[in-house]
Structures are given as C-alpha cells and as structure tokens.
Amino acid sequence: MQKIAIFVGAVTLLVGLLGLVAPVSISPGRLPVDCGSPLSPDMSQAKQANDGELAEAVITDIDFVALCRMELNDRRALTITAAAGGVFILAVAAGVSALSRSRQRTG
C-alpha cells in the first residue's frame, strides 16, 4: 500500500511540475494564440492579436492578453495544487513508513 501511495504521490508531483513548463495557448474564434508557459509567460502574440497585427486576426472586442492571463492563472492554480498534493501524499507515505518501521523495531 505504501508503494502505491509513493507512486501516486510521485506521479502527481511530476504532473504538477510538467504542467508549469508546458506551453499554454488560447484559440478564440479559431485563431490560435500562444501565451508562453506558466513559468515564463509570453504575451507578444496576444498583444499582436489585440492590435490586429496578426494576418488571421479579425477585428473583434476580444482581449487576447486578458484571456492569456486567465488561462495562465488557471494552469498555475491547477498545477501548483497538483504538485502540492503530490508532496503531501509523499510526506504522508514517508511518515507512515517511518511509523511502521519504528513499531517493528520496538516490537
């Protein structure tokens, strides 16, 4: 059971950390706009879309920068929560493991 908890905790932590470096993009109106990653946001393409400089951009009232910020914040919240959950699971598994070892030694 402890090995399963350690595995689940490690996978959850890894998913959380990978989610922080994975690229984020939005596509309102079928126009894909890259936003960078939660650790290194890049709003240049979103600003170009707001200014109508992208060839595919249709003049609309969509705020691409705001959408990118919201998507990046959502990704940060999800991945940081997952990573923290993984750390918590690993800590609990380590504590249970240490407790069971100390009980085996004492008898």
Number of C-alpha atoms within 10 A of each C-alpha: 7 13 10 10 17 19 16 16 24 18 15 22 24 16 16 23 17 13 21 21 16 13 18 19 17 18 12 12 10 9 14 15 23 19 24 19 19 22 13 13 16 18 18 14 19 25 17 16 24 20 13 14 14 15 8 11 16 14 11 10 7 13 14 23 21 14 18 24 17 12 18 24 13 12 20 20 14 14 23 17 15 21 23 16 18 24 18 14 20 21 15 16 20 15 12 13 13 12 11 11 12 11 9 9 7 6 6
